[in-house]
């Protein structure tokens, strides 16, 4: 009993030290389900996942959606709520050795502290095929198969694993292999946040930062944040710096509007890259249709970046549409950019 008390005390001190010394992005993340804003279609109190997390009865989960919508944050909240150890790897660089290290740590956590492990795999659609095949028995049977020896004398030995929960995050769910996707109990789509939800997040983050902000200032930043908390918090920090240097430190509507105009973020949250995509389609391809690879070559950007980072928001806001022949700019985009709409009458926008 005394040993458990000492371990709890050490954990408490360690967690508080990490919290005080952690980067700003970590300090403004929510830590509990009740602190999470948005995504109520997934973790609303009447939803199955919310109840499963509270009861610590969750199976492996995938969160997919645009960058910056809170996939990593939600995984960490699940770990906090279930008192599990959180381990994170990125599928773009993770190898078999990384998985073996996580397994060893999971065994230690369960054996020494009685804590389960949540393994968070970011960009899980890029997972190495060998690592993916290691995960199959790990997810289904909590076991791992290791080959011993070489050639004809090689044999497979199965080792039991401690129970763990795998949480995968991806911006491209369609690129997940069918065998991997089918092994997840829950697949959830992360949606863009509403302006009111982003305003709530900005106000909360401002309190953590010790920044004075009024409702109109928070709302102006929220509506220019492209529906993502990550960008909302990034803009808050930029506007805060501007307010402290040029004004009295308080963020009002005028301060936020002026600062965001200087950053060239317009009233819809479009930045230079967004406008460059739209203007390139209009100027070089008569408004479209144009193929993704052709567009990427024209603006000097990776096609995957266009598809994952820029397109989802432009599509959601109605500035861009996808057809079997390629991408087309809509009438709404012409009007927003102040360009007369002359063509594309054949397309019904």
Secondary structure, 3 states (H helix, E strand, C coil): CHHHHHHHHHHHHHHHHHHHHCCHHHHCCCCCHHHCCCCHHHHCCCCHHHHHHHCCCCCCEEEEECCCCCHHHHHHHHHHHCCCEEEEEECCCCCHHHHHHHHHHHHHHHHHHCCCEEEEEECHHHCCHHHHHHHHHHHHHCEEEEEECCHHHCEEEEEECCCEEEEEEECCHHHCCHHHHHCCCEEEEECCCCHHHHHHHHHHHHHHHCCCECHHHHHHHHHCCCCCHHHHHHHHHHHHHHHHHHCCCCECHHHHHHHHHHCCCCCCCCCHHHHHHHHHHHHHHCCEEECHHHHHHHHCCCHHHHHHHHHHHHHHCCCEEEECCEEEECHHHHHHHCCCCCCCCCCCC
